Amino acid sequence: MESGKLVEIGFSNAEARVYLILLELGRAQAGIISKKTQINRTTTYDLLERLLKKGLITYTIQASRKIFMPVNPKQLVDNLKEQEKLAAEILPGLNALYKISKEKEEFNIYHGRKGIKSILQDILNYKSYMAFGSRGKFLEIMKHDFIAFQKRKKELKIKSRVILNKSSRSSEQVKLAHASFKFIPDEFSSPTTTFIYGNQTAIIVWGEVPIAMFIKSKEVAESYSHYFELLWKQAKP
């Protein structure tokens, strides 16, 4: 099993390696785990302590030495359910704080795929949006997050109009997306994607690490909407 899935649910890379090795061995001393994972012994003890606190492993003492053992992996699911329950309990208070901060929000910068994903989640709260640019980079960089976004759009019946460069007409992005498309000549394409939804505008620069500029402003959104409509009239189906 790859450690990546464990990292996605909250493990550090090193914790995941130690946990998987211990599952494989069944029981082992810290020194053996250290050799198997190639993590120094002091760090290994720290990692084991963290896993103990999470309730994912236990230990027994034999000949004055600790022998570590994994508990039933079902504990992982139980831990996640407990976290979900706690999150639900504190959500109303967090939402109240978020509403206050949101009213003040005017401009934000988001870095990386997780930042872009948060913008996509925000878009799903609206009935429609407009977008232009990207040269088909959306799918290339966001990968499965793009697929999930399109699937959720379809489920929620969110309408979207998108303008891309002409050479993207037969791209995988166009085939997989649930949107109305029009196309402009390649010389007018951009390395960015601009989303307009509600009073929000998000401009995403598709670099190796994508960066998004989020602007909450009715005037800015209206300005970009007018520009989009002008492009839409000139673009070809």
Beta strands, then each sheet from edge to edge (+ up, - down):
strand 1: 57-62
strand 2: 65-70
strand 3: 107-111
strand 4: 128-133
strand 5: 159-165
strand 6: 180-184
strand 7: 192-197
strand 8: 200-205
strand 9: 211-216
sheet 1: 1+ 2-
sheet 2: 3+ 9- 8+ 7- 4+ 5+ 6+
end
